Amino acid sequence: MKVFHKHAKNYKVLVQAIKQTKPLLRTIAGPVPFLFDEKTLENELNFTLDLGWGPIDLLGEIPGVVSYEDLMKNAI
């Protein structure tokens, strides 16, 4: 699992990898288009996306999880 820390270079790489799939934001009302760029990633924490070939969640914060290390201790 690759962990992306808040850093401009990481945002750029992530956007380059995902933007070509024309991601849609998954919402209760259904998928909606939105601007997926470095600034959007920097200003928000969590994204639930539909990439056309499948869903992906980009989670910058998970309630109850203090750190990545704590999460990995209980991972299966």
C-alpha positions in Angstrom: 0.0 0.0 0.0 1.4 3.4 -1.0 0.8 6.2 1.4 0.7 9.7 0.1 1.6 12.3 2.7 0.5 15.9 2.2 3.1 17.2 -0.2 2.7 19.0 -3.5 4.8 16.5 -5.5 2.5 13.6 -4.2 -0.6 15.5 -5.3 0.8 16.0 -8.8 1.7 12.3 -9.2 -1.7 11.2 -7.9 -3.6 13.6 -10.2 -1.6 12.5 -13.2 -2.4 8.9 -12.5 -6.1 9.4 -11.9 -7.1 12.4 -14.0 -6.9 10.4 -17.3 -9.7 8.1 -16.1 -12.0 11.2 -15.9 -13.0 10.6 -12.3 -16.5 11.3 -11.0 -17.2 12.1 -7.4 -19.5 9.4 -5.9 -22.4 11.0 -4.0 -25.7 9.8 -2.6 -27.4 11.4 -5.7 -25.1 9.5 -8.0 -21.7 10.3 -9.7 -21.0 13.9 -10.5 -18.2 15.6 -12.4 -15.8 17.8 -10.5 -12.4 19.5 -10.8 -9.8 16.9 -9.8 -6.5 18.7 -9.5 -3.7 19.4 -7.0 -5.5 22.3 -5.4 -8.6 20.2 -4.8 -6.6 17.4 -3.1 -4.8 20.0 -1.0 -8.0 21.5 0.3 -10.1 18.4 1.1 -9.4 15.2 3.0 -11.6 12.4 1.7 -12.7 11.5 -1.9 -15.0 8.7 -3.0 -14.4 8.4 -6.8 -15.7 6.4 -9.7 -12.9 5.9 -12.2 -15.0 4.2 -14.9 -13.2 0.9 -14.3 -14.1 0.8 -10.6 -14.4 2.8 -7.4 -11.5 4.2 -5.4 -11.6 6.0 -2.0 -8.8 8.5 -1.2 -8.9 8.9 2.5 -6.9 11.6 4.2 -8.7 11.1 7.5 -10.4 8.1 9.0 -12.3 8.6 12.3 -10.8 6.6 15.1 -7.5 6.1 13.4 -4.7 8.1 15.0 -1.9 7.2 12.6 -1.0 4.9 9.6 1.2 2.8 12.0 -1.8 2.2 14.3 -3.9 1.2 11.3 -1.3 -1.3 10.1 -1.1 -3.0 13.5 -4.6 -4.2 13.0 -4.5 -4.8 9.3 -5.2 -8.3 7.9 
